[in-house]
Amino acid sequence: MSAFQHNGDQKLNEVLSRLEVKAKEQRRRTSVLLLGRYRHSAPDNLNRLRSKHPELDITFKTIHSSKGLEADHVVPLQLNRGRSGFPSEIVDDPLLTMVSPEAEPFAHAKERRVMYVAMTRARESLTLVSSAARPSEFVA
């Protein structure tokens, strides 16, 4: 596992370049799964990343939609603090709280489970990309 806490786009490119070198050394196409907490976490330049790194099979999925999938390398994106960060600071609907059996014993219990799903998609490596100014407490 690696963690970078700098410019997200620049670090993502560095991570993909490093993985591409490794794929060339192994002489095989390598799968890379970019994961986001939300759909809007997808890199804007996904097609450009794919063409820049032809040795890599790069896909983006939300963490929820990645259940049951695996990839050689997994990169959860935007592990930052904030409302739509990860862990998410969006408060659950009060109605859900009324029908929940009881409060979770740990802080961010639901988000921890989602992070576990993200981390366990990797066959070979997991790389965490976070903001230096607002790192996720999961990265810290």
Backbone bond lengths (Angstrom), bond angles and torsions (degrees), N, CA, C in turn:
res aa  C-N    CA-C-N  psi(-1)  N-CA   C-N-CA  omega(-1)  CA-C   N-CA-C  phi
1 M - - - 1.453 - - 1.518 107.98 -
2 S 1.331 116.63 137.46 1.458 123.37 175.58 1.513 107.89 -123.54
3 A 1.315 117.02 155.51 1.460 121.29 175.65 1.517 109.04 -137.51
4 F 1.317 116.76 132.28 1.452 122.61 177.05 1.512 108.29 -122.12
5 Q 1.337 117.46 135.36 1.453 120.79 -178.94 1.530 110.16 -124.45
6 H 1.310 116.99 60.85 1.454 121.49 -179.60 1.526 109.10 -138.78
7 N 1.314 116.61 -153.45 1.454 122.43 178.19 1.524 110.39 -57.65
8 G 1.332 116.29 117.33 1.459 121.58 -173.95 1.510 114.56 -59.31
9 D 1.356 118.74 -49.43 1.468 121.17 -178.21 1.520 111.33 -63.80
10 Q 1.330 116.02 -44.06 1.456 120.76 -179.71 1.526 110.04 -63.55
11 K 1.309 117.41 -44.86 1.463 120.64 -179.27 1.528 111.47 -67.53
12 L 1.322 116.51 -37.92 1.464 119.18 177.76 1.522 109.78 -60.80
13 N 1.334 117.15 -43.18 1.472 120.99 177.10 1.523 111.13 -60.89
14 E 1.332 116.68 -42.13 1.468 120.64 179.01 1.523 110.87 -63.61
15 V 1.319 116.63 -43.08 1.463 121.21 179.07 1.523 109.76 -61.49
16 L 1.330 116.83 -47.85 1.464 120.58 -179.22 1.527 111.48 -64.17
17 S 1.315 117.52 -37.90 1.471 120.57 177.65 1.522 110.55 -63.54
18 R 1.311 116.86 -43.06 1.463 121.30 178.53 1.536 110.74 -62.92
19 L 1.336 116.25 -42.24 1.467 120.24 178.97 1.524 111.50 -66.89
20 E 1.335 115.69 -33.99 1.466 119.33 179.25 1.526 111.11 -68.27
21 V 1.323 116.54 -40.09 1.472 120.09 176.29 1.531 109.68 -59.49
22 K 1.319 115.58 -44.47 1.469 120.49 179.44 1.537 110.68 -62.69
23 A 1.330 117.14 -40.95 1.467 121.32 178.89 1.530 110.83 -63.17
24 K 1.328 116.44 -40.75 1.471 120.22 178.81 1.526 110.38 -65.00
25 E 1.347 116.25 -40.94 1.462 120.03 178.50 1.531 110.82 -62.15
26 Q 1.323 116.39 -38.67 1.460 121.36 -179.02 1.535 112.27 -83.64
27 R 1.328 115.62 -7.42 1.471 122.60 179.52 1.524 112.35 54.19
28 R 1.315 113.97 47.52 1.467 118.60 176.49 1.517 109.58 -151.40
29 R 1.307 114.23 151.79 1.463 120.94 176.41 1.529 107.34 -72.20
30 T 1.306 116.37 137.09 1.458 122.32 -173.80 1.513 109.82 -119.06
31 S 1.320 116.43 137.40 1.467 120.04 179.27 1.528 110.53 -92.07
32 V 1.332 114.58 136.37 1.465 121.97 177.76 1.525 107.10 -128.21
33 L 1.311 114.91 124.11 1.455 121.32 179.47 1.523 109.10 -108.57
34 L 1.320 116.25 113.77 1.456 121.90 174.84 1.520 106.38 -90.36
35 L 1.321 116.57 125.33 1.457 120.58 -176.35 1.514 111.15 -116.18
36 G 1.318 115.24 139.50 1.454 120.94 176.98 1.515 110.37 -127.02
37 R 1.306 115.90 149.71 1.469 120.51 176.67 1.527 109.39 -66.57
38 Y 1.331 115.83 -34.94 1.463 122.69 -178.76 1.527 109.42 -130.25
39 R 1.333 116.86 160.96 1.474 120.82 178.57 1.528 111.74 -59.47
40 H 1.329 116.95 -34.83 1.472 118.91 -177.86 1.534 112.27 -71.67
41 S 1.318 117.55 -2.05 1.466 121.30 176.85 1.526 112.25 -80.12
42 A 1.322 117.14 -8.54 1.470 120.47 -178.85 1.524 110.20 -61.19
43 P 1.323 117.24 138.62 1.470 119.21 177.03 1.524 110.24 -61.61
44 D 1.330 116.81 136.44 1.465 121.47 178.30 1.522 111.36 -64.17
45 N 1.321 116.17 -27.80 1.465 121.67 -174.28 1.530 112.17 -104.89
46 L 1.328 117.99 35.75 1.459 121.47 -175.20 1.534 112.37 -59.21
47 N 1.312 117.85 -44.53 1.474 120.03 178.75 1.521 111.87 -64.32
48 R 1.328 116.71 -37.43 1.470 120.55 177.81 1.535 110.15 -66.62
49 L 1.344 116.30 -39.47 1.472 119.90 177.21 1.523 110.78 -61.89
50 R 1.318 116.04 -40.83 1.473 120.22 179.07 1.531 111.62 -63.29
51 S 1.336 116.58 -43.26 1.467 118.80 -178.88 1.528 111.53 -73.94
52 K 1.312 117.75 -28.64 1.463 121.30 178.85 1.528 111.54 -74.49
53 H 1.318 117.41 -25.62 1.473 122.47 -177.09 1.533 109.32 -124.86
54 P 1.339 117.24 71.63 1.468 120.62 -173.41 1.533 114.82 -67.44
55 E 1.308 118.15 -18.01 1.468 120.68 179.01 1.528 112.15 -79.46
56 L 1.334 116.06 -8.53 1.458 120.80 -176.19 1.521 111.05 -109.30
57 D 1.290 115.86 139.21 1.464 121.85 172.70 1.531 105.83 -96.04
58 I 1.339 116.84 93.89 1.462 122.92 -173.50 1.519 110.38 -96.79
59 T 1.322 115.94 124.95 1.459 120.91 175.21 1.518 109.18 -130.42
60 F 1.326 115.10 155.18 1.457 121.47 174.42 1.514 108.47 -118.79
61 K 1.305 115.45 137.19 1.464 122.30 173.93 1.523 107.92 -144.18
62 T 1.334 114.49 157.03 1.460 117.11 168.34 1.528 106.08 -75.49
63 I 1.302 115.92 157.35 1.463 119.61 -178.42 1.523 109.96 -60.42
64 H 1.342 116.91 -42.77 1.462 119.70 179.83 1.526 111.81 -59.36
65 S 1.333 117.34 -40.72 1.466 119.69 -177.53 1.528 112.40 -78.42
66 S 1.332 117.66 -5.77 1.463 120.56 -179.59 1.523 113.13 -91.63
67 K 1.324 116.89 -2.68 1.471 119.33 -178.92 1.520 109.77 -55.42
68 G 1.325 115.66 132.48 1.455 120.81 179.09 1.520 114.07 86.67
69 L 1.321 118.30 -10.12 1.459 121.53 179.88 1.519 110.33 -95.86
70 E 1.326 116.09 161.04 1.457 122.53 173.41 1.510 108.92 -139.05
71 A 1.324 115.06 157.61 1.459 121.74 173.23 1.518 107.01 -145.81
72 D 1.332 115.72 159.85 1.462 118.69 177.99 1.528 110.42 -59.85
73 H 1.332 114.87 -44.05 1.465 120.21 -176.99 1.525 108.88 -131.30
74 V 1.323 115.71 139.44 1.467 121.38 -179.73 1.522 109.05 -124.93
75 V 1.348 114.58 135.65 1.457 121.14 178.16 1.529 108.22 -129.70
76 P 1.342 117.58 98.15 1.466 118.81 172.38 1.531 108.44 -70.44
77 L 1.318 116.40 132.62 1.465 121.34 -174.81 1.529 111.64 -100.48
78 Q 1.314 114.92 157.78 1.465 123.70 171.90 1.527 113.18 53.90
79 L 1.308 115.02 49.86 1.464 119.41 175.92 1.525 108.09 -81.50
80 N 1.328 114.28 73.64 1.461 122.25 -175.03 1.516 110.66 -122.06
81 R 1.312 115.60 158.32 1.460 121.23 172.20 1.518 108.56 -75.52
82 G 1.310 116.71 151.22 1.458 120.13 175.78 1.510 112.01 139.27
83 R 1.315 114.82 172.88 1.463 121.32 -176.11 1.525 112.30 -53.55
84 S 1.325 117.11 -50.18 1.465 118.87 178.90 1.527 110.65 -106.51
85 G 1.328 115.43 27.25 1.461 120.49 176.76 1.510 110.95 -81.03
86 F 1.314 114.35 -158.90 1.455 119.35 -178.75 1.508 108.50 -143.37
87 P 1.316 121.18 108.32 1.457 125.02 12.08 1.524 112.01 -71.78
88 S 1.311 114.52 145.15 1.456 121.23 -178.93 1.525 110.37 -65.59
89 E 1.314 115.89 140.12 1.459 120.65 176.32 1.523 111.23 -102.22
90 I 1.342 116.26 10.64 1.455 120.56 177.13 1.526 107.44 -74.81
91 V 1.309 115.90 123.72 1.460 121.25 -176.62 1.525 109.43 -76.81
92 D 1.344 115.50 135.90 1.463 120.11 176.85 1.521 110.57 -61.66
93 D 1.305 114.21 153.28 1.458 121.43 177.04 1.530 109.36 -56.66
94 P 1.336 118.72 131.63 1.466 121.14 179.95 1.534 112.53 -56.40
95 L 1.333 117.48 -29.63 1.461 121.03 177.85 1.530 111.08 -62.92
96 L 1.349 115.90 -39.06 1.460 119.65 177.41 1.524 111.29 -62.92
97 T 1.317 116.09 -37.74 1.459 120.81 179.32 1.522 110.91 -62.16
98 M 1.325 116.64 -35.62 1.458 120.80 -179.11 1.531 111.88 -68.43
99 V 1.333 117.86 -32.34 1.458 120.10 -177.55 1.530 112.96 -97.02
100 S 1.322 117.76 -7.96 1.468 121.30 176.57 1.518 109.26 -65.23
101 P 1.330 116.64 143.76 1.456 118.31 -179.59 1.530 112.39 -60.71
102 E 1.316 117.75 -46.70 1.459 121.04 176.43 1.516 109.00 -166.51
103 A 1.326 115.51 167.00 1.459 120.35 -178.64 1.529 110.24 -66.40
104 E 1.325 115.73 148.08 1.461 120.98 177.70 1.534 109.33 -70.57
105 P 1.319 118.43 141.10 1.464 120.72 -177.98 1.532 114.05 -75.10
106 F 1.342 118.11 -19.22 1.460 121.28 -177.60 1.521 110.43 -114.95
107 A 1.324 115.86 148.15 1.463 120.58 175.06 1.530 108.78 -61.88
108 H 1.314 116.75 136.18 1.474 123.42 176.57 1.529 112.28 57.73
109 A 1.320 117.98 36.13 1.472 120.95 -176.87 1.527 111.69 -56.99
110 K 1.322 117.50 -45.31 1.475 120.36 179.77 1.525 110.27 -63.66
111 E 1.324 116.58 -43.86 1.461 120.90 -179.26 1.534 110.96 -66.52
112 R 1.323 117.46 -33.57 1.463 120.53 176.00 1.521 110.38 -62.29
113 R 1.315 116.21 -40.59 1.471 119.74 178.69 1.529 110.55 -65.09
114 V 1.327 116.59 -40.17 1.470 120.58 178.48 1.532 109.53 -64.47
115 M 1.329 117.25 -41.53 1.468 121.00 178.06 1.528 110.59 -63.68
116 Y 1.314 116.62 -38.24 1.466 120.72 177.46 1.530 110.32 -60.39
117 V 1.325 116.50 -43.15 1.471 120.33 177.17 1.527 109.44 -58.27
118 A 1.334 116.92 -45.96 1.469 120.72 -179.37 1.532 110.94 -60.60
119 M 1.308 116.58 -46.19 1.464 120.85 -175.27 1.529 112.58 -68.12
120 T 1.308 116.85 -31.66 1.465 119.32 -175.19 1.529 113.62 -88.40
121 R 1.319 118.25 8.93 1.469 121.47 175.03 1.524 110.74 -83.20
122 A 1.339 118.14 -15.31 1.470 122.51 -172.86 1.525 112.34 -85.10
123 R 1.332 115.80 130.36 1.465 120.72 173.91 1.532 110.83 -86.26
124 E 1.354 116.99 -38.99 1.465 120.19 -174.75 1.521 113.89 -115.27
125 S 1.348 117.33 -46.86 1.465 117.92 -176.68 1.522 111.68 -147.14
126 L 1.309 113.65 154.45 1.457 123.61 176.81 1.514 106.81 -128.02
127 T 1.341 117.25 127.56 1.460 121.62 178.64 1.514 108.60 -123.78
128 L 1.327 116.53 124.29 1.457 121.75 -179.58 1.517 109.39 -97.79
129 V 1.341 117.00 130.73 1.459 122.55 179.78 1.516 107.87 -116.75
130 S 1.331 116.00 122.12 1.461 121.02 -174.73 1.520 110.76 -139.25
131 S 1.312 115.52 160.84 1.461 122.21 175.26 1.524 109.49 -77.99
132 A 1.320 117.18 138.43 1.467 120.57 175.99 1.522 110.34 -70.83
133 A 1.332 116.60 -32.26 1.459 120.72 -177.45 1.527 112.66 -80.11
134 R 1.344 116.83 -32.98 1.468 121.22 -176.36 1.528 111.11 -135.47
135 P 1.338 117.73 59.08 1.463 117.94 -177.05 1.523 112.14 -67.63
136 S 1.304 115.43 146.06 1.443 122.06 173.62 1.519 108.92 -62.60
137 E 1.319 116.43 145.56 1.467 117.18 175.56 1.520 110.62 -66.91
138 F 1.322 118.85 -17.96 1.455 121.19 175.40 1.534 110.28 -69.45
139 V 1.319 118.02 -31.51 1.452 121.42 177.86 1.535 109.64 -82.03
140 A 1.312 115.48 -43.24 1.472 119.70 -179.83 1.513 109.87 -60.96
